[in-house]
Amino acid sequence: MKRVASAAVLAASAALAPSILSAQALNIGLAASTTSMDPQFYVVGPNSAMARNIFDGLVNQDDKQQIQPALAVSWTIVDDTTWDFTLREGVTFHDGSALDAADVVASINRVPLASTNSPSSFMPYVKAIASVEAVDPMTVRITTTEPTPLLLNNLSRIAILPSEMAETTTEEMNAGTGVIGTGPFRFVSWTPDSEVKVARNDTYWAEPAAWEDVTFKVFKNNSARVAAILSGDVDMIESIPTADTRRLKEADDIRVVSVAGNRVMYLHMDQDREESPFAKDAEGKNPLRDARVRRALSLSMNREALVDRIMDGQGVPAGQLVPEGYFGYDPAIEADPYDPEKARELLAEAGYPDGFQLTFHASNDRYPNDSRVAQAIGQFFSRIGIDTSVETLPASVYFTRASNLEFSFIMGGAAVETGEASGVLGPLLETYGDSAGRGNRGRYSDPEFDKTLIEARQTLDEDTRRALLQKATDIAMADLGVIPVFYLANTWALEDGIVYPGRSDGYTLAYDVRPE
């Protein structure tokens, strides 16, 4: 048996908690809107970040996405498929009920219900779980169908709710019913596309937050978000528009925080349908199914220019889906060079010397400069002879239509939610199914890739697992199942007098904001 969590880790976690300070209000400007208050409904950054303010998992991820004890203080690997978790004593939910093993069992078992109609569900994080049971009131036993080395990473994504909420639907939570967690803040109200209000949980198991009340205000418009921090309407904002970074850095009463991010901007193309609605050759067929065409598109892009000129340096060119330093990153894979001549040669070799027609769809309010980036990429495609038009849409419309496969070529952003490569390889590239590839909007499918990724998920030895993840990455990047473009930097602007360390996952967590 192997004891994983240690007293030293627990002590280090506790040391990071802010001190109890006088009651204050904090106003935060967000760049994107939470789309649901159900923490188990939709795997997307704004929802996951908001959930972390209200809910905990058995384990949580720290600011570098390393696993830390949360509602479980320790865990024991009994055998290759059995894990025992010891729960933290004295934890209460926001409704005053005490945490026990039944809550954990009910929460994990609720995920399929919450996944109903989800654009990208949490099912991949629980599909390896064969059973979850309460050994006693403070011990949970999880049995997996196979060795699951990433169980802790996966469990960090699953919010724990009171067992009484096991049958609560997403619609009910969106109406404010059952939004009950153990996190540092309790839910007060949500106005879609406008604001979320929370209040301090004075009985939080770590230590109460510095702020009595927090209001998260949504400013999808970049200029409006910057104006809000400059006018004092909010105390901090996330996702500084690149064009305003220098201006905010030079302001006397504002500080800028920038950390390397885990989110990769990528291009997804229809590789399944012979006839696709927005990608057509002279005969009406879909050219994107040809790997040579996909490589030509990748070679046509000047990633350095995109980062330098559109992003004002707030990014790093990408050749794979996880950045350097993350588990599963392959140092042998580099970003494609800018080589339009080679791109034209590949198009001709694929039978498209005169190009083809392509409409490129993207969001215009979800990621920093998403519309400008899409327009620039479209221009690169046009320069190699592809008749390209670019259409951008609000995220509230765009992602639903993209998930419904209404487009042929799209841009998205994927965060390494689990802190290692399988957390993004699986959702984006695994063969689409009920519990796999739920974000695979291009319907890429490769049996060898799937086999390698599944084997990696079942391998407990870290060196072997790392090699398998690198192999899976190599397969997908050789095919260009998706085309990585660049990794985003994460930025915040804060008024003088408060500090925030920043996070690689880009989450804005009010608990970690502290008066100086």
N, C-alpha and C positions, 0 to 999 in steps of 0.2 A: 504494500500500500504506500501511497505517496502523499504527504501533506504538502499543499502548495502555498497557501497563504501563511504569512508569518506575522509575528507581533511587530516586527520592525516596519513592515509595510503598512500595517494598521496605524502605527504611530506617525509615520510619515504622512499618511493621508489626513490624519486629524490635525497635523501641524499646518496644513494648507488652508484649513477653514478660517474664515474671517472672524474677528472678535465681535462680540455683541456690542453694538454701538447704539447711539440714540436713534429713535425712530425717525426715518427720513423717507422721502419719496424719490423715486428714480424713474426718469422718462427715457426710453430707448427708441431710437428710430431704426426700424427694420427695412431691408431692401425688398423683401418678398413676403407675401401673405401666407399665414398658416391656412391650409385648406380643410383641416378637420381637427377637432379636439379629441378624437379617438387616437390614442398613442400607438395603437396596433393596426391602424388601417392602411397607411400609405407610406412606403419607404421613400421619402423625399426630404431634402435638407431642412427647409423651413419647419416642417411638421416635427421632425426628429429633434431639432433644436428646442422648439417650444416645449415638447414633451419632457425634455430633461430638466426644465425649470419646475415641473410639477410632479414628475414620477421618477422612481428609481428602478433599476433592475436588480437581480441578484448580485451582479457586479456592474460597475460603471467603467467608462473609459476616461482617463485623465486628459490633460491638454495636449498630450502627444499620442493619444489613443492607446496607451498602455492600460492593461486591465488592473482595476483596483477593487478591493472588497467594498460592497455596499450593503444590501440587505442580507447577504450572506457574509459572515465574518471569516469563514474558512470552508474548504472543500477537500474531500479525499477521493482519490481515484481508487476505487475498490478493485476493479479489474478493467479490462480493455473497454467494456461497454457499460460500466456502472459507476456513477458518481454520487457521493453523498455530500449534501450542503448543510452546514450548520447556520441557522438564521441568527440574526442580531437580536439580542434581548432588548425589550423595552421600546420597540419601534411602534408607533401608532400612525394610522391613516389620518387624513384630514378630517374625517368624520368622527374621530375619536376611538375607533375600533382598533384593537391590537393586532399587529401582524402575526400570522402563524402559517404553518405549512399549507393549510387548506387554501390560503390566498394565492400562494405560488402555484399550486396545482391548478386551480381554477383559471389563473391568468394565462398560463401556458396553453391550457386546453381551449381557451377562448380564441386563439389566433385564427383558426379556420373561419369562425363566425365573422371576425373583424375583416377578414380578407375578401369577403363578398363584394364583388364589383370594384376591387381595388385596382388602380392602374399599375401598381407595383407592390405586391403584398409582402408580408413578413413570413409567409410560409417557408421560403428557403431556409430561414433561421431555425425552424423547428422540425423540418421534415425528417431529420435523423433521430428524433426522439421517439422511441417506441412506447415508453410509458413514463409517467411522473406520478409519484405517490408520496404521501405523508407517512414517514416512518414513525414519527411522534410529532407533537405540536411544534417543535423547533428544528426538525430534521426533514429534509426533502431528498428523496432518492430519484435520480433521473437515469433511466436505462435507455441506451441508444441502440439502433438497429445494427450498428457496426462501430468500430473505433472512430471516434469523432474528436480529433485533436483541437478543433476550433469551437468546441462547445462553449467555452467561456466567452469567446468573442461573439458568438451568436447570441448567447444569453444577455450580453450587454445591450442588445437591441430590443429586448422584450420587457416592456413596462409591467410592473406588478400592481394589480388593482385588488380591492377587497373581493372576496369570493362572492359576495352578494351581487356583484356587477357582472358575473360570468355570462349572463344572457342579455346584458345591455347592448343594444345595437349602436352602430356608428351614428345613425340618425338621431338617436336619443342623446348620445354624447354631444353631438353638434348642437343640440338644443339646450345643453347645459346639465343634463342629467348624468350622474355617475362619473363626472370628471374628478375622480378622487384618487390621490396618490399618497406617497410618503415623502415627496420631495420637499425642497426648502421653501417652496411657495405653494399656496393653495389657490385653486381656480376661483375667479370672481365673475368674469364675464368675457364674452367674445363677440365682437362685431365683425363679421367676415369682410376682408379687404380693408379693414379700418384699424382695429386695435384689439389687444388682449390685455385684460387687467388681472393681476394676481396680488395676493397679500401674503405677508410673511407667515410661515409655519413656525410658531414659537416653540413647538415641541420637536423640531427637527432633530433627528438622531445624531447628527454631527455637531452642529452648533447653529443657532439661528442666524439668518442672513443679516446683513447690515441695514437692509432696507425694509421699511414697514409695508410700503405699497410700491408696486412697479407697474408701469403702463408701457406696453410695447405698441408703438404706433407704426403703421405701415406707410412708407413713402416709396412707392415703386418708381416714381420719377426721380432721377438722380439729382437734378437741380433743387427740387423741393426738399430732398433729404439733407443736402448741404446747407440750404437756407435754414432748415430747422435747427441745426447745431450752431450756426453762426448767430441766429436770433435768440438762442436760449430756449427755444420751444422744447428741445430735448437736451438731455445731459450727455448723450453719446449716440453715435450712429455706427452702423456696420457698412461694409462694402463701399468704401470711399470711391467715388468716380475717379478714374485715373486722371482725368483732366484737372481735377481739383486737389490732387494730392499735394502739389507744391504750395498752393495757396493756403491750405490748412496747416501745413508744416510751418509756414512762416507767420501764422497767426499767433499773437502773444498769449492768448488765453486758451489755446487748444493744443492738445498733444495727439500725435498720430502713432498708432501701433500697427506694425506689419509683421506677419509671420508666414513662413512657407506653408502652402496649403496642400490638401490631399485631394483636391477636386481636379479632374482632367476634363477639358473640353474635347469633345470627340464628334465625329461625323458617322451617322448610321445610314446605311443605304439598303434598299430592298434587294435582297439576294435570293428571294424565293419565287416571286411571281414572274412568269415568262412575259406577261404584259403588265406593266406598272403604270399607274395613272399619270405620273409626272416625269418619266424617263423613257424616251422613245427614240429608236433609230428610224431609218427610212421606211422600214417595214412594220413599225409599230411595236417592236420587241424591246425588251429591257436590257440595255447594255451593262447595267451595274452587276449583273450576275457573273461577269468575266473578271477574274482577279487582276488581269492586266489593266483593265480600265480603272479598277480601284487603286492600283499602284500608280497609274498615271495621275489620278486626281491628287494623291498624296504628294507626288513629286512636283506637282504644279504649284504647291503652296510654299511661300516664303515664311516659314514659321518665325524666324528671327524678326522679320519686318512686322509681322502681326503683333508680336510681343512689344517691340520697341516703339512702333508708331501708333498702334491702336490702343495698346494696354499701358503705354508709358512705362514700360519695363516691369510692370507688375505681373510677371508670369515667367514660365520656363518652357521652351519647346519640348514636346513630348513625342516619344516613339513607342511608348507602351502605356498601359493603363494605371500603373502605380509609380509614384516618384521614387527617386533614389532614397535608400534608407528604410523602405518598407519591406516587410517580409514577402519574398517572392519576386522582387525586382530583379531583372536580368541585365547585368552591366554590359552584356554583349550586344544588346539591341539599342541602337541609336535612332534618333529621329531622322526621317528621310531628309536628304539635302534638297535644296531648291534647285531643280533641274528640269526646266520646262522643255528643253530639247529632248531629253530622254522620255519625258511624258508624252510628247507628240509621237515619238517612235513607238511607244507601247500602244498608243491608240491606233496607229496605223497597223501594227502587228495584230491587234485584236479585230481589225476589219472596220475601223472607224477613222480613216484618214481625214475625213471632213467633219468629224465630231458627231454630235447627236443633240437632241433637245433635252434640256433638264430644267426643272423648276426646283429650287432649293428652298425649303421651308425652315424657319427658325423662330424662336421667341424674340420678343423685343423689350421684355421687362423682367426677365428672370435672372440673368447673369450680367456681370459687368460688361458693358459695351457689346452685348450680344448681337444687336442689330448691325452695328458697325463692323463687327468681326464677320458676320455672315455676308454683308455686302462686299467686303474686301476679298473673302474667299471666292465669292461668285466671280469677281473680276479676274482672279487667278485662273479659274476654270475657263473663262471666256478667252483668255490669252493663248490657251492651247487648242482653241478651235471648238470648244463646246458651247453651244447656243444656250447660255445660262440666264435664267431670270431668278430673282430672289424675292420671296414673300415672307414678311415677318408678321407675327401675330401675338396678341397678349397671351401670357402663359396659361391663363385660365381657360382659354380656348385651344391653344396650340397642343398642349400635352394630351388632352383628351382625344383630339383628332389624330395625333401621332400614334397613340395607343390603339386606336381603331384602324390603323394602317391606311389612313386616307392619303398619306404622302409617299413619295418615293425616296427622298433624300432629305435628311434632317440633321440638325445640330442639337446636342444635349450636353449636359455636364453630369459627371458621376463622381461621387465622393467614395473614398475607400472606407465604408462604414464600419467594417470589422477590424480595420487596422492592418490588414494584409491582403494579398492579391486575390484570393478566392472571393472576397467580398464584393469585388467589382467584375471579375471574370465571369462568375456565375450569372448574376442578373443580366449582364449585357450580351453574353456570348453562348451560354449553354443552350442547348436545343429547347425551344419554347415548349412548356407544358404546364400542367396544373400547379406544380410546385418547383418549377425550374425555368430560368430564362424569362422571368416575367417582365423584365425591361428590355428584352431582345426585340426591338421594334423593326429590325431588319431581317429577322428570322434566319440569321446565320445558323448553320448546323454542320458540325463535323464530328463523326463518331469517335475519332482518335482524340480530339480535344475533350469531348465529354468523358471518355474513358480515363484520360489522364487527370482531369480535374476531380473526378469522383475518387480516383485512387489517392490523390493528394489529401482529400478531405478525410480519408480513412487511415492515413499514416501518422502514427504518433511520433516517430523519430523526426526531429526537426530538420536535420540535414537532408534526409530523403524527401521530406515534404517540400522543402525549399526547391530542390532540384525538379520535382514534379510540377510545381507551380511555374517554374521557369520554362519547362518544356511545354506546358499548356499555353503559356504566353507566346512562346516561339511559334507554335502552330497557328494561333489566331492572328499574330502579327504578320506571318508569312502570307496568310490568306487575306489579311486586312478585313477581318470580319467587322471591325470598326476601324476608323482612321483617327488615331490620336492627334490632337492639334497642339495644345499646350496645357500646362498646369497653372491654375490660378493662384495668386497670392491672396491671403486673407488680411483685410485691413479694418481698422476701427479709428474713429476720431472721438476724443473725450474732452470734456471741459476740464480745465485745471482743477485739481482738488480731488479727482477720482482716478483710480488706476484699474487697468485690466490687462492680464498677461497675454491675452490672445490664445487661440487654439488652432491646431493644424486642421481640425475638421470644420473650422469656420463658424462653429456654434457661438451664439451670443447668450451667455448664461449669467443672469443677474446675480446669482450667488457669488460668482468670482469677481464681481465689480466691488471695489472697496474704496471708502474715503481714504485719502492719502494721510 
